[in-house]
């Protein structure tokens, strides 16, 4: 079966990662792209050799025989576009966060379930070998009861990505809905537990009132306390994940990334050892699982309900920062 795919949004991630990830699947044709600006959309389609381009969503959904769509527009457009695609009988893979509010994403999830269609979230980190190794170590119990953890997800946001992320609150701008939402999805994936409380502190270092530097503390039902540090302003900090249990510690470096790579080490009474990892393109894994799910073979790597949970917790973290409260989550 050949899957006819349409791309919604002329985003950098589509241009640099997702169009190729779909095309590397043996049974995919990328047939159309939808954008908001005619000239930009035309150039985008030309540069990526996409046969058709549209600026009207109704034509996009009806004129190209699409089986599924990938949505990479700004966050404020996700809900409307996903609901339109689902109403048109298309499966949906959507960038995170799935929407701007919990209510929006609940509507998306319910629409997909009612129509018998797949709604998936592009939380690609779940498909990195390093993250699967972290999950396996945590779940194995080799570290013992985990007491403390830290996730450092820092970078210097380049200008080409900062356009709406750091300038337009109406689009869901800021570091929380861009990076923190990844953190909490990963933590749920690694721990297979829900957070029970969240608190945090944040800054708008660029002076425009949009949070771009935050520290968030998550407390989990199993007793672990994890600090997440997310920033758009750190040029040389890199990223890391560490967990400390009563029987051992885990340190993963350079794993919060689009690129496949990084390392995972365990230290315990037997010394320190580096885990073997089979690094592969995570986005290709996202696409493969999504397309398999659309034909009834398994489930996507991050189903819509997991995307809903990540948004719910990220918004709670943002609320904790803005109000200075420690928020109970259950």
N, C-alpha and C positions, 0 to 999 in steps of 0.2 A: 504493500500500500504506500502510495506517495502522499505525504502530508503537504498541503498547500498552505504556506505560512504568510501572514501579513504582519508587518512591523508598524507599530504605532509610536510616533515620536522620532525625532531626528537627533537622538542623544549620542553623546560620546561613547557610552557603553555599547550601544548598538553598532556603531561604526568600528570600534576597536575590538569588540569581543563577541557580541551575540549573533550578528549576522553570520560570521564565520562558524560559530559554534553550531548554528542550525545547519549550515551548508555542509559541515563535516559529517552530519548524520547521513547514512546512505539512502534514506527515503524521504528527502525534503526538497521542495522547491520554494524559495523565497520569491513571492510573486508581486508584492505590492508594499508600498510604504505610505503612511498617513502622516502629514505634518500640518502645521498651522500657517506657515509662510510659504506661498507658492514657489518663489525662486529658491529659497533654501531647500525645500523638499525636492524640487526638480534636480538641483545639484547633488543632493544626498543620494537620490536614486541613481543618478548617472555615475557617481563615484563608486557606488557599491554594485553596479550592474543589476539593479532591481528593475524589472521590466516596466512596472507601472507605478505611478504616484498619484495621490489624491489629497485634497484639503477638506473634503466633505466626508464625514464618517459614514453616512448612509450609502453613498456610492462605493466607498472603500469596502464595506461589509457585504454588499450585494453583487458587485460587478466582477469579482475576481475568483469566485469559487473557493473561498477560504475555508479551511478546516479548523484553523486555530490562529490566534494572534498573540504577539508578544508586545506588552505595553511598557514603554520606557519614556513616557511623557513626564511633565512635572507632577508632583504628588497630588496637587489639587484636581488634576484631570483624571486620575486613575479610576475613581468610582464611576463617573459618567461613562467613560469609554468601556470599562469592563462590563457594566450593565448592558450597554448597547450591544457589545459583542455576544454576551450570553443570550440576550433576547434574540439575536440573529443565529443562534445555534452553534456558536464558535467556542471552542475550548480557549482558556486564557492562562497565559503565563505572564505575571505582572511583577514589575520591580517593587522592591520594598521602599517605604512602607506601602501596604496595599491601599491605604487611603489616608485621609486627614483626621477622621474620627472613628471611634469604635462603632458607632451607629452606621456609618457608611460601609465599613467592612463587613459588619453583620449582614447588611443587605446584600452585598456581593456574594458572601458565602451561601446565604439562603437561596439566592437566585440560581447559583450553580447547582446546588443540591436538588432544587426543585426541577431543574431542567435535565438532570443527569449528566452534567458536563463537568469537566475538570477545571478547577481554579487552583493555580499553584503560585507560589511566591519564589522570586529569584533570590533566596538566601543561599548564595553559591558556596559560602564557607563550609556548609555541611558536606560538600562533595570533595573538599580537600583531604588528601590522605592524612595530613597532620591532624586535622580536626577529628577524623574518624579514629585515629590512634589515641588522641586525648580522651575521647568518649570511652574507648575500650579500656584504657588504663583506669579511669575513674570508676567505671562499672565493675571492673574486675576485683576491686577492693584491695589491690596491691599497695595502695597508699595508706590504707587504714581509714579511720574516720577523718574526713577532711574538715579542717578547722578554718583555714584561711585561704584566700585566693586573690589574685590580681590579674586584671586584663588591662594592658596599655595599648591603646589604639590611637596613635598620634601620627600626624603628617602635616606638611605645609600644603594647604589646598591651592592648586594652581588656578590662575585667573580663568582659564577656560571652563573650569568646573565651579567656580565661585559665583558665576553670574546670578543665578537665582538662589543658590544655596546660602548665600551670605547677603542677599540684598532685597529679597521679596518675601515678607512674612506670610503673604497670602498663599504661597506655594508649599508651605511647610518647611521653611528654611531653617538652618541651624544644624549643629552637630548632633543633637539628640536623635532626630528623625533620620539622620544619615549614618551615623556610626553607632550610637548607643543601641539603636534597634537591632543592629548586628550582634552586639555584645549579649543582649538578653536572649536572642534566639540561640546563640551558641551555648550559653549557660544552660538553657533548658535542654538543648541537644546533648550536652556532655553529662549533665547531672540526672536527666530524666526526672526532674523534680520541678516544682513551681516555687518561685520566690514568695515569701510571706510578708516582707516589709522592704521599703526602699526609702532612702534619704539621699540628699545630695547638695552640692554647691556648684554654682556656675558663674561664668563671666562672659561679657561681650567685649573681648579685647580689641576688636576693630572699631568699637565706639558707635555702632549703629543699633544697639539694643538687641541684636540677635545672638543667642548663646553660641559661642564657638570654642569654649574651653570649660569642660565640666569634670567633676569627680562625683561618682555615684556609688553608694554602698547598698548592696543587695544582701538580704538575709534569707536563707533557704530553709525549707521544711526539714531537711536533714541535719541542720545545725551549722552549715558552712556560712561564713561571711566573706563576700567577694567585693573588692573595690575595683571599679572600672574608671579609667582615666582616658577621656576622649578629647581630642583637640585638633583643630584645623590650623594651628599656628606653630607647629614644632618641626623644623626642617631636618633635624638629625636624630630624633629620638627613636625612630623605628617602632616596633611593636613586639609585645611579648605576652605570654600567658603563663601563670605559675599557680600551682596548688600545693598546699602543705598539709599532709596528714600525719597521724601518729606513727605510721610505719614508713613513710617515705615522702619525697617531694618530687614534683614534676615541673620542668621548665621547658617551655616551647618558645622559640624565637623566630621572628619573620614569618609568622603564620596568618596574620590578619591582613590578607592581601588578595588582590585579584590574581596575581601570579601564583602558579604552583611552586612550592618550595618550602623552605624553612626546616627546622629541626625540632625534635622532641627528645628530651633526656629525662631519665629517672634517677634519683639518688636515694639510696637506702643503706642498710647495714652492709650490703655487698659491694658498695661503691657507686660509681656513676656510669650509666650505660646509655648509649644513643640508640633509639629505636630505628629499625629499617623502615623506610617509607617509599612507596611506589607513587611518585608524584605524577599527576595527570591534570589536564585542563579541567577545572571544576565546572566551567560553564557548559562544556560538552556533556558532563555528567548530569547537570540540571536538565538539559535538553533531552537527553536520552530517556531519563526517568519520566519527564513530562509527557513525551510522545508515546511512551509505552503505556502510561496511564490512560491516555486518550483512547486506546484500543483495548482497554480492560485488562492490561497486564501490569499489575502492581499499583503503587501509589506514587505520586511525585515526591521528590526529596523533601520539600517543605509544602505540605498541603495548605489550602487557604485558611483553615482553622488555626494552624500554627502561625501563619502570618498575622492573623487577628490577635493571637495572644501576644506576639512580639510588639505590635502596635499598642495594645492595651497597657503593657508594662512600661514601654518607652514613654507614653503619655503620662503615666503615673510618676515616673522619674522626673519628667519635666515639671510636673505640678509640684513635686517635692522641692525641687530647686527654687521655683518661683515663689513658693509660700513659706519655705523654711521649715516645713513640717516633715516628720517621719510618718510615712503613710503605710497603713495596713492594707495588704493586697488580697486578703481572703477573710 
